[in-house]
């Protein structure tokens, strides 16, 4: 089962293969939605009534960038904006009914694809795979490489 390639090379090849699957992206293409727009919709779905700045902070984007994305998704009928009852100068962002239905379809499609991905594994193997991936990602998160700056380039 193992090849003569290093674990690092095998993992890189697997990750490239997984990214090539474009899980859930076919649906986004049909409705002309980008992954970043889907991330914005997902954020609003998880935090209904949020403000643009909260979305920007959560997604690590600037407020003007998110504002443009929100405007486009409102124009597409997927989001709605309503005055904040606590501050009439501010606006809260919500999924529209169409946005809720689209989000539900996307999540169902993604779950089906993940089930297909894991389908060749026994339940215990699925748990083991997920446990090992979580362990690897947690290790990576704890041991981030330092940011490159002028001092590190020498």
VEXTI-572157 format. One line per 5 residues: number of its first residue (from 1); their letters; for each residue z, x, y of N, C-alpha, C, O. Coordinates in nm, 4 decimals, always signed. Last residue first. Example, Ala and Ser with C-alpha at 12.3 -4.5 7.8 and 13.67 -1.06 7.14 Angstrom:
BEGIN
2	sa	+0.7080 +1.2850 -0.2250 +0.7140 +1.3670 -0.1060 +0.7870 +1.2900 +0.0030 +0.8039 +1.3409 +0.1138 | +0.7800 +1.3190 -0.5690 +0.7800 +1.2300 -0.4500 +0.7800 +1.3200 -0.3300 +0.8465 +1.4236 -0.3319
This chain:
BEGIN
154	xxxxx	+0.5414 +1.7134 +3.7936 +0.5267 +1.8598 +3.7977 +0.5229 +1.9189 +3.6618 +0.5110 +2.0407 +3.6477 | +0.6000 +1.4475 +3.7874 +0.4598 +1.4881 +3.7672 +0.4417 +1.6386 +3.7598 +0.3342 +1.6855 +3.7224 | +0.8563 +1.3755 +3.8556 +0.8253 +1.3877 +3.7137 +0.6848 +1.4391 +3.6870 +0.6532 +1.4717 +3.5726 | +0.8516 +1.3503 +4.1337 +0.9332 +1.4552 +4.0741 +0.8969 +1.4787 +3.9275 +0.9060 +1.5919 +3.8799 | +0.6902 +1.1245 +4.1797 +0.6428 +1.2571 +4.2228 +0.7200 +1.3690 +4.1546 +0.6619 +1.4720 +4.1207
149	xxxxx	+0.7314 +0.9373 +3.8757 +0.7315 +0.9513 +4.0214 +0.6877 +1.0934 +4.0554 +0.6525 +1.1715 +3.9671 | +0.7462 +0.7115 +3.6145 +0.6821 +0.8313 +3.6688 +0.6919 +0.8294 +3.8193 +0.6627 +0.7279 +3.8824 | +1.0554 +0.6010 +3.4811 +0.9372 +0.5737 +3.5633 +0.8785 +0.7058 +3.6104 +0.9513 +0.7999 +3.6422 | +1.1548 +0.7009 +3.1501 +1.1767 +0.6959 +3.2952 +1.0448 +0.6693 +3.3668 +0.9378 +0.7089 +3.3207 | +1.1264 +0.4738 +2.8764 +1.0904 +0.6012 +2.9379 +1.1145 +0.5921 +3.0872 +1.0965 +0.4853 +3.1457
144	xxxxx	+1.4006 +0.2985 +2.7320 +1.2797 +0.3003 +2.8144 +1.2543 +0.4405 +2.8668 +1.3470 +0.5156 +2.8972 | +1.5802 +0.2254 +2.5236 +1.5383 +0.3642 +2.5443 +1.4079 +0.3731 +2.6223 +1.3163 +0.4459 +2.5841 | +1.6186 -0.0449 +2.4997 +1.7342 +0.0390 +2.5358 +1.6919 +0.1800 +2.5754 +1.7610 +0.2463 +2.6527 | +1.3648 -0.1294 +2.4198 +1.4202 -0.1787 +2.5465 +1.5375 -0.0923 +2.5933 +1.5538 -0.0694 +2.7131 | +1.3462 -0.0032 +2.1694 +1.2526 +0.0318 +2.2762 +1.3088 -0.0096 +2.4124 +1.3011 +0.0665 +2.5088
139	xxxxx	+1.5448 -0.1416 +2.0323 +1.5557 +0.0035 +2.0496 +1.4668 +0.0489 +2.1644 +1.5080 +0.1302 +2.2471 | +1.4317 -0.3960 +2.0392 +1.5609 -0.3727 +2.1053 +1.5831 -0.2242 +2.1298 +1.6340 -0.1849 +2.2347 | +1.2023 -0.3514 +1.8831 +1.1881 -0.3872 +2.0239 +1.3180 -0.3662 +2.1005 +1.3149 -0.3229 +2.2157 | +1.3251 -0.2907 +1.6330 +1.2373 -0.1938 +1.6990 +1.2233 -0.2239 +1.8482 +1.2313 -0.1330 +1.9308 | +1.4643 -0.5296 +1.5831 +1.5358 -0.4023 +1.5904 +1.4533 -0.2976 +1.6652 +1.5054 -0.2251 +1.7499
134	xxxxx	+1.2522 -0.7127 +1.5719 +1.3564 -0.7265 +1.6736 +1.4323 -0.5953 +1.6923 +1.4609 -0.5552 +1.8051 | +1.1200 -0.6097 +1.3458 +1.0526 -0.6092 +1.4762 +1.1546 -0.6224 +1.5900 +1.1453 -0.5530 +1.6912 | +1.3169 -0.6580 +1.1509 +1.2743 -0.5209 +1.1798 +1.2030 -0.5116 +1.3150 +1.2238 -0.4160 +1.3898 | +1.3341 -0.9395 +1.1587 +1.4526 -0.8567 +1.1847 +1.4131 -0.7144 +1.2230 +1.4691 -0.6569 +1.3163 | +1.0715 -1.0053 +1.0847 +1.1204 -1.0419 +1.2173 +1.2431 -0.9588 +1.2542 +1.2550 -0.9128 +1.3678
129	xxxxx	+1.0672 -0.9028 +0.8216 +0.9704 -0.8586 +0.9210 +1.0224 -0.8854 +1.0619 +1.0176 -0.7977 +1.1481 | +1.2757 -1.0527 +0.7053 +1.2850 -0.9070 +0.7117 +1.1903 -0.8523 +0.8187 +1.2286 -0.7656 +0.8973 | +1.1731 -1.3120 +0.7251 +1.2985 -1.2773 +0.7936 +1.3112 -1.1263 +0.8101 +1.3523 -1.0777 +0.9155 | +0.9494 -1.2792 +0.5574 +0.9328 -1.3203 +0.6971 +1.0560 -1.2816 +0.7777 +1.0442 -1.2248 +0.8863 | +1.0758 -1.2225 +0.3172 +0.9931 -1.1190 +0.3794 +0.9678 -1.1515 +0.5263 +0.9651 -1.0616 +0.6103
124	xxxxx	+1.1955 -1.4692 +0.2669 +1.2815 -1.3508 +0.2844 +1.2033 -1.2371 +0.3504 +1.2591 -1.1630 +0.4314 | +0.9616 -1.6348 +0.2398 +1.0595 -1.6544 +0.3481 +1.1499 -1.5327 +0.3719 +1.1772 -1.4980 +0.4868 | +0.6741 -1.4222 +0.1746 +0.7811 -1.5101 +0.1268 +0.8821 -1.5260 +0.2409 +0.8884 -1.4408 +0.3295 | +0.3617 -1.4220 +0.3463 +0.4914 -1.3607 +0.3172 +0.5883 -1.4660 +0.2650 +0.5849 -1.5822 +0.3054 | +0.1384 -1.5454 +0.4326 +0.1254 -1.4611 +0.3145 +0.2559 -1.3950 +0.2723 +0.2598 -1.3208 +0.1741
119	xxxxx	+0.2123 -1.6748 +0.6739 +0.1911 -1.7502 +0.5507 +0.1807 -1.6678 +0.4233 +0.2122 -1.7181 +0.3154 | +0.2271 -1.5647 +0.9202 +0.3374 -1.5357 +0.8284 +0.3163 -1.5941 +0.6893 +0.3934 -1.5662 +0.5975 | -0.0093 -1.6689 +1.0286 +0.0135 -1.5246 +1.0275 +0.1198 -1.4865 +0.9250 +0.1048 -1.3884 +0.8521 | +0.0417 -1.9411 +1.0133 -0.0700 -1.8844 +0.9357 -0.0532 -1.7339 +0.9217 -0.0797 -1.6777 +0.8155 | +0.2508 -1.9542 +1.1951 +0.2749 -1.9926 +1.0557 +0.1647 -1.9373 +0.9650 +0.1917 -1.8924 +0.8536
114	xxxxx	+0.1089 -1.8828 +1.4216 +0.2156 -1.7944 +1.3742 +0.2489 -1.8269 +1.2290 +0.2725 -1.7364 +1.1489 | -0.0578 -2.1060 +1.4420 -0.1161 -1.9734 +1.4217 -0.0120 -1.8736 +1.3719 -0.0428 -1.7887 +1.2883 | +0.1279 -2.3078 +1.4887 +0.0430 -2.3150 +1.3695 -0.0178 -2.1781 +1.3388 -0.0280 -2.1392 +1.2224 | +0.2289 -2.2229 +1.7347 +0.3177 -2.2280 +1.6177 +0.2371 -2.2316 +1.4886 +0.2731 -2.1665 +1.3905 | -0.0018 -2.2572 +1.8933 +0.0547 -2.1235 +1.8754 +0.1475 -2.1201 +1.7538 +0.1447 -2.0236 +1.6775
109	xxxxx	-0.0280 -2.5356 +1.8797 -0.1351 -2.4478 +1.8305 -0.0812 -2.3081 +1.8021 -0.1118 -2.2485 +1.6988 | +0.2086 -2.6171 +2.0043 +0.1804 -2.6580 +1.8657 +0.0745 -2.5683 +1.8031 +0.0861 -2.5297 +1.6868 | +0.1670 -2.5071 +2.2587 +0.2786 -2.4603 +2.1752 +0.2580 -2.4976 +2.0290 +0.2869 -2.4179 +1.9398 | -0.0594 -2.6565 +2.3411 -0.0654 -2.5111 +2.3322 +0.0437 -2.4574 +2.2403 +0.0175 -2.3730 +2.1546 | +0.0440 -2.9169 +2.3424 -0.0680 -2.8814 +2.2536 -0.0765 -2.7310 +2.2339 -0.0984 -2.6836 +2.1224
104	xxxxx	+0.2411 -2.8879 +2.5437 +0.2786 -2.9292 +2.4079 +0.1691 -2.8906 +2.3079 +0.1988 -2.8376 +2.2009 | +0.0810 -2.8272 +2.7637 +0.1830 -2.7316 +2.7192 +0.2227 -2.7612 +2.5749 +0.2362 -2.6697 +2.4937 | -0.0621 -3.0676 +2.7854 -0.1330 -2.9421 +2.7580 -0.0366 -2.8369 +2.7050 -0.0696 -2.7649 +2.6108 | +0.1467 -3.2439 +2.8484 +0.0676 -3.2648 +2.7265 -0.0060 -3.1363 +2.6862 -0.0115 -3.1009 +2.5684 | +0.2328 -3.1356 +3.0929 +0.3258 -3.1477 +2.9801 +0.2491 -3.1618 +2.8483 +0.2837 -3.0983 +2.7487
99	xxxxx	-0.0009 -3.1648 +3.2466 +0.0540 -3.0320 +3.2195 +0.1495 -3.0324 +3.1013 +0.1478 -2.9409 +3.0190 | -0.0147 -3.4423 +3.2606 -0.1239 -3.3681 +3.1952 -0.0754 -3.2286 +3.1574 -0.1054 -3.1797 +3.0485 | +0.2172 -3.4868 +3.4066 +0.2061 -3.5431 +3.2714 +0.0962 -3.4719 +3.1936 +0.1118 -3.4442 +3.0746 | +0.3003 -3.1693 +3.5598 +0.2501 -3.3062 +3.5656 +0.2475 -3.3613 +3.4229 +0.2737 -3.2872 +3.3282 | +0.5920 -2.9747 +3.5965 +0.4706 -3.0015 +3.5192 +0.4300 -3.1460 +3.5449 +0.5151 -3.2348 +3.5511
94	xxxxx	+0.7031 -2.8941 +3.9314 +0.7198 -2.9614 +3.8030 +0.5865 -2.9634 +3.7291 +0.4805 -2.9548 +3.7911 | +0.8784 -2.7419 +4.1953 +0.7559 -2.7453 +4.1153 +0.7892 -2.8031 +3.9777 +0.8891 -2.7666 +3.9158 | +0.9940 -2.8242 +4.5215 +1.0220 -2.8006 +4.3797 +0.8924 -2.8180 +4.3017 +0.8073 -2.8991 +4.3381 | +1.0062 -2.6835 +4.8458 +0.9398 -2.7689 +4.7475 +0.9792 -2.7264 +4.6067 +0.9954 -2.6078 +4.5779 | +1.1920 -2.7025 +5.1582 +1.1488 -2.6352 +5.0346 +1.0829 -2.7361 +4.9405 +1.1012 -2.8571 +4.9538
89	xxxxx	+1.2762 -2.8670 +5.3550 +1.1764 -2.7657 +5.3918 +1.1186 -2.6977 +5.2694 +1.0092 -2.6416 +5.2748 | +1.4761 -3.0236 +5.2470 +1.3439 -3.0862 +5.2678 +1.2362 -2.9851 +5.3096 +1.1172 -3.0150 +5.3003 | +1.6938 -2.9528 +5.0216 +1.6384 -2.8819 +5.1368 +1.4949 -2.9305 +5.1563 +1.4032 -2.8832 +5.0891 | +1.7648 -3.1185 +4.8177 +1.8730 -3.0458 +4.8855 +1.8262 -2.9768 +5.0130 +1.9062 -2.9458 +5.1013 | +1.5274 -3.2182 +4.7137 +1.6226 -3.3132 +4.7724 +1.7365 -3.2459 +4.8487 +1.7983 -3.3082 +4.9350
84	xxxxx	+1.2270 -3.0690 +4.7881 +1.3580 -3.0406 +4.7304 +1.4580 -3.1370 +4.7944 +1.4723 -3.1381 +4.9166 | +0.9259 -3.2526 +4.7356 +1.0276 -3.1983 +4.8272 +1.1593 -3.1770 +4.7532 +1.1977 -3.2564 +4.6673 | +0.7104 -3.1376 +4.4715 +0.7882 -3.2450 +4.5345 +0.8899 -3.1818 +4.6281 +0.9356 -3.0702 +4.6038 | +0.4090 -3.0807 +4.3010 +0.5081 -3.0274 +4.3947 +0.5785 -3.1471 +4.4580 +0.5143 -3.2459 +4.4936 | +0.2865 -3.0363 +3.9712 +0.3115 -3.1220 +4.0865 +0.4177 -3.0551 +4.1723 +0.5042 -2.9828 +4.1227
79	xxxxx	+0.0258 -2.9131 +3.7539 +0.1558 -2.9039 +3.8199 +0.1626 -3.0055 +3.9331 +0.0610 -3.0536 +3.9834 | -0.2251 -2.9853 +3.6684 -0.1270 -2.9445 +3.5676 +0.0149 -2.9314 +3.6234 +0.1123 -2.9381 +3.5485 | -0.4423 -3.0317 +3.8332 -0.3690 -3.1468 +3.7833 -0.2611 -3.1145 +3.6816 -0.2100 -3.2045 +3.6150 | -0.5691 -2.8323 +3.9613 -0.6188 -2.8624 +3.8271 -0.5456 -2.9812 +3.7647 -0.5820 -3.0265 +3.6561 | -0.4114 -2.8163 +4.1883 -0.5491 -2.8650 +4.2022 -0.6098 -2.9040 +4.0674 -0.6911 -2.9961 +4.0592
74	xxxxx	-0.1911 -2.6999 +4.0659 -0.1782 -2.8337 +4.1242 -0.3170 -2.8955 +4.1384 -0.3377 -3.0121 +4.1049 | -0.3001 -2.4558 +4.0026 -0.2588 -2.5425 +3.8923 -0.2304 -2.6852 +3.9405 -0.2444 -2.7805 +3.8638 | -0.3433 -2.3526 +4.2589 -0.4577 -2.3731 +4.1690 -0.4222 -2.4679 +4.0547 -0.5041 -2.5505 +4.0144 | -0.0755 -2.3396 +4.3511 -0.1750 -2.4227 +4.4198 -0.2935 -2.4544 +4.3298 -0.3393 -2.5686 +4.3243 | +0.0310 -2.1510 +4.1717 +0.0833 -2.2886 +4.1737 -0.0185 -2.3815 +4.2389 -0.0450 -2.4902 +4.1877
69	xxxxx	-0.1177 -1.9245 +4.2484 -0.1271 -1.9783 +4.1129 -0.0792 -2.1213 +4.1049 -0.1415 -2.2044 +4.0388 | -0.0271 -1.8940 +4.5120 -0.1694 -1.9192 +4.4867 -0.1881 -1.9800 +4.3478 -0.2645 -2.0749 +4.3309 | +0.2423 -1.8441 +4.4562 +0.2055 -1.9582 +4.5387 +0.0585 -1.9956 +4.5186 +0.0240 -2.1134 +4.5093 | +0.2309 -1.6040 +4.3198 +0.2719 -1.7241 +4.2476 +0.2311 -1.8487 +4.3245 +0.1899 -1.9480 +4.2647 | +0.1540 -1.4410 +4.5344 +0.0708 -1.4491 +4.4142 +0.1028 -1.5761 +4.3370 +0.0124 -1.6476 +4.2937
64	xxxxx	+0.3708 -1.4745 +4.7153 +0.2363 -1.5192 +4.7523 +0.1425 -1.5323 +4.6314 +0.0607 -1.6242 +4.6264 | +0.5860 -1.3636 +4.5569 +0.5835 -1.5068 +4.5885 +0.4436 -1.5525 +4.6329 +0.4004 -1.6603 +4.5920 | +0.4837 -1.1340 +4.2997 +0.5176 -1.1642 +4.4388 +0.5094 -1.3150 +4.4606 +0.4353 -1.3850 +4.3915 | +0.6452 -1.1188 +3.9745 +0.5293 -1.1233 +4.0632 +0.5743 -1.1490 +4.2060 +0.6904 -1.1821 +4.2300 | +0.8184 -1.1543 +3.7602 +0.7986 -1.0200 +3.8154 +0.6748 -1.0107 +3.9027 +0.6072 -0.9078 +3.9053
59	xxxxx	+0.8858 -1.4000 +3.6711 +0.7637 -1.3421 +3.6156 +0.7365 -1.2006 +3.6667 +0.6425 -1.1350 +3.6218 | +1.1191 -1.4522 +3.8157 +1.1196 -1.4588 +3.6695 +1.0003 -1.3926 +3.6048 +1.0113 -1.3354 +3.4964 | +1.0311 -1.4324 +4.0820 +1.1353 -1.3421 +4.0321 +1.1326 -1.3369 +3.8794 +1.1426 -1.2292 +3.8206 | +0.8444 -1.6451 +4.0834 +0.8020 -1.5078 +4.1123 +0.9031 -1.4075 +4.0572 +0.8653 -1.3093 +3.9933 | +1.0137 -1.8623 +4.0360 +0.9061 -1.8317 +3.9410 +0.8630 -1.6865 +3.9584 +0.8470 -1.6136 +3.8605
54	xxxxx	+1.1695 -1.8459 +4.2661 +1.2329 -1.8339 +4.1344 +1.1294 -1.7990 +4.0272 +1.1548 -1.7168 +3.9391 | +0.9756 -1.8933 +4.4632 +1.0444 -1.7640 +4.4586 +1.1128 -1.7416 +4.3245 +1.1141 -1.6293 +4.2742 | +0.9030 -2.1617 +4.4096 +0.8050 -2.0535 +4.3925 +0.8750 -1.9182 +4.3815 +0.8368 -1.8362 +4.2980 | +1.1677 -2.3327 +4.2316 +1.0955 -2.2957 +4.3536 +1.0012 -2.1799 +4.3234 +1.0177 -2.1092 +4.2239 | +1.1943 -2.5904 +3.9772 +1.2163 -2.4567 +4.0324 +1.1337 -2.4380 +4.1598 +1.0436 -2.5160 +4.1906
49	xxxxx	+1.1600 -2.8213 +3.8380 +1.2222 -2.8314 +3.9694 +1.2494 -2.6975 +4.0340 +1.3198 -2.6904 +4.1348 | +1.2162 -2.6911 +3.5108 +1.1576 -2.7932 +3.5984 +1.2342 -2.8036 +3.7299 +1.3570 -2.7959 +3.7327 | +1.1954 -2.4472 +3.3399 +1.2811 -2.4607 +3.4587 +1.2237 -2.5649 +3.5542 +1.1864 -2.5314 +3.6666 | +1.0126 -2.4596 +3.1383 +1.1490 -2.4212 +3.1019 +1.2472 -2.4395 +3.2175 +1.3682 -2.4466 +3.1958 | +0.7843 -2.5246 +3.2800 +0.8284 -2.6141 +3.1723 +0.9735 -2.5862 +3.1353 +1.0489 -2.6785 +3.1044
44	xxxxx	+0.7605 -2.3006 +3.4428 +0.7934 -2.4292 +3.5052 +0.8427 -2.5282 +3.3997 +0.9330 -2.6073 +3.4267 | +0.6913 -2.1127 +3.2438 +0.8107 -2.0933 +3.3254 +0.8558 -2.2264 +3.3867 +0.9740 -2.2606 +3.3829 | +0.4511 -2.2196 +3.1505 +0.5642 -2.2083 +3.0580 +0.6949 -2.1927 +3.1360 +0.7968 -2.2515 +3.0997 | +0.2915 -2.1875 +3.3787 +0.3211 -2.3216 +3.3271 +0.4430 -2.3194 +3.2354 +0.5282 -2.4080 +3.2426 | +0.2885 -1.9058 +3.3871 +0.3435 -1.9809 +3.4986 +0.3803 -2.1225 +3.4538 +0.4880 -2.1720 +3.4869
39	xxxxx	+0.1569 -1.8538 +3.1485 +0.2925 -1.8027 +3.1668 +0.3621 -1.8778 +3.2804 +0.4807 -1.9096 +3.2708 | -0.0889 -1.9661 +3.2084 -0.0092 -2.0259 +3.1018 +0.1353 -1.9794 +3.1119 +0.2270 -2.0575 +3.0865 | -0.1720 -1.7880 +3.4035 -0.1485 -1.9275 +3.4416 -0.0647 -1.9989 +3.3359 +0.0201 -2.0819 +3.3687 | -0.1970 -1.5633 +3.2425 -0.0980 -1.5616 +3.3503 -0.0701 -1.7033 +3.3994 +0.0438 -1.7354 +3.4334 | -0.4045 -1.6409 +3.0721 -0.2721 -1.6176 +3.0150 -0.1647 -1.6167 +3.1241 -0.0534 -1.6641 +3.1013
34	xxxxx	-0.5965 -1.9060 +3.2337 -0.5694 -1.7665 +3.1977 -0.4313 -1.7549 +3.1342 -0.3509 -1.8477 +3.1415 | -0.8083 -2.1729 +3.1528 -0.6738 -2.1328 +3.1927 -0.6517 -1.9891 +3.1464 -0.6844 -1.9545 +3.0329 | -1.0184 -2.3521 +3.0726 -1.0329 -2.2576 +3.1831 -0.8977 -2.2184 +3.2415 -0.8748 -2.2288 +3.3620 | -1.0026 -2.4892 +2.8427 -0.9582 -2.5610 +2.9631 -0.9574 -2.4696 +3.0860 -0.9026 -2.5051 +3.1904 | -1.1007 -2.3041 +2.6626 -1.1618 -2.4374 +2.6682 -1.1232 -2.5108 +2.7956 -1.2032 -2.5867 +2.8503
29	xxxxx	-0.9225 -2.0935 +2.6963 -1.0601 -2.0774 +2.7404 -1.1281 -2.2134 +2.7552 -1.2042 -2.2352 +2.8495 | -0.6962 -2.1952 +2.5730 -0.6927 -2.1664 +2.7159 -0.8336 -2.1549 +2.7721 -0.8608 -2.2012 +2.8829 | -0.7796 -2.2063 +2.3073 -0.7485 -2.3309 +2.3772 -0.7483 -2.3097 +2.5283 -0.7946 -2.3956 +2.6033 | -0.7992 -1.9362 +2.2550 -0.9192 -2.0199 +2.2469 -0.8975 -2.1510 +2.3212 -0.9872 -2.2001 +2.3898 | -0.5409 -1.8326 +2.2625 -0.6276 -1.8129 +2.3779 -0.7539 -1.8974 +2.3738 -0.8106 -1.9278 +2.4788
24	xxxxx	-0.3882 -1.8509 +2.0345 -0.3728 -1.9552 +2.1349 -0.4693 -1.9437 +2.2506 -0.4794 -2.0367 +2.3306 | -0.4196 -1.5153 +1.9753 -0.3513 -1.6356 +1.9305 -0.3298 -1.7330 +2.0463 -0.2616 -1.7011 +2.1437 | -0.6042 -1.2971 +1.9498 -0.6017 -1.3869 +2.0659 -0.5378 -1.5202 +2.0310 -0.5962 -1.6259 +2.0550 | -0.6520 -1.0951 +1.7717 -0.6481 -1.2315 +1.7193 -0.6498 -1.3351 +1.8307 -0.6922 -1.4486 +1.8091 | -0.6233 -0.8539 +1.8976 -0.7591 -0.9043 +1.8777 -0.7637 -1.0453 +1.8225 -0.8688 -1.1093 +1.8259
19	xxxxx	-0.3592 -0.8048 +1.8732 -0.4072 -0.8437 +2.0059 -0.5497 -0.8977 +1.9976 -0.5912 -0.9778 +2.0812 | -0.3568 -0.7323 +1.6028 -0.2898 -0.8551 +1.6455 -0.3393 -0.8992 +1.7824 -0.3593 -1.0185 +1.8054 | -0.4958 -0.4887 +1.6150 -0.5482 -0.5998 +1.5365 -0.4879 -0.7324 +1.5777 -0.5579 -0.8332 +1.5867 | -0.3193 -0.3413 +1.7701 -0.4552 -0.3659 +1.8193 -0.5168 -0.4844 +1.7458 -0.5816 -0.5697 +1.8064 | -0.1018 -0.3398 +1.5945 -0.0887 -0.4056 +1.7248 -0.2252 -0.4345 +1.7863 -0.2451 -0.5394 +1.8475
14	xxxxx	-0.2145 -0.1909 +1.3813 -0.1694 -0.3296 +1.3614 -0.1589 -0.4044 +1.4943 -0.2022 -0.5192 +1.5049 | -0.2596 +0.0559 +1.5077 -0.3727 -0.0194 +1.4510 -0.3350 -0.1664 +1.4296 -0.4152 -0.2557 +1.4569 | +0.0051 +0.1237 +1.5691 -0.0936 +0.1078 +1.6767 -0.2119 +0.0262 +1.6269 -0.2592 -0.0634 +1.6968 | +0.1080 +0.1467 +1.3087 +0.1583 +0.0438 +1.3990 +0.0601 +0.0188 +1.5126 +0.0348 -0.0963 +1.5481 | -0.0397 +0.3669 +1.2140 -0.0502 +0.2378 +1.1451 -0.0030 +0.1237 +1.2354 -0.0647 +0.0173 +1.2393
9	xxxxx	+0.0478 +0.5668 +1.3862 -0.0940 +0.5285 +1.3850 -0.1131 +0.3923 +1.3193 -0.1943 +0.3118 +1.3650 | +0.3219 +0.5725 +1.3156 +0.2822 +0.5443 +1.4531 +0.1380 +0.4965 +1.4596 +0.1071 +0.3991 +1.5283 | +0.3191 +0.6484 +1.0454 +0.3681 +0.5150 +1.0825 +0.3250 +0.4754 +1.2243 +0.2951 +0.3588 +1.2501 | +0.0035 +0.8188 +0.9778 +0.1437 +0.8178 +1.0201 +0.1877 +0.6744 +1.0497 +0.1039 +0.5882 +1.0761 | -0.2023 +0.7693 +0.6858 -0.1803 +0.7724 +0.8305 -0.0317 +0.7656 +0.8621 +0.0480 +0.7137 +0.7840
4	xxxx	-0.2497 +0.7298 +0.4267 -0.2144 +0.8667 +0.4643 -0.1886 +0.8793 +0.6148 -0.1567 +0.9875 +0.6643 | -0.0937 +0.4112 +0.3579 -0.2073 +0.5013 +0.3726 -0.1561 +0.6407 +0.4066 -0.0357 +0.6650 +0.4141 | +0.0677 +0.2008 +0.1214 +0.0740 +0.2887 +0.2372 -0.0475 +0.3800 +0.2390 -0.0978 +0.4207 +0.1342 | +0.0000 +0.0815 -0.1185 +0.0000 +0.0000 +0.0000 +0.0000 +0.0866 +0.1259 -0.0611 +0.0499 +0.2262
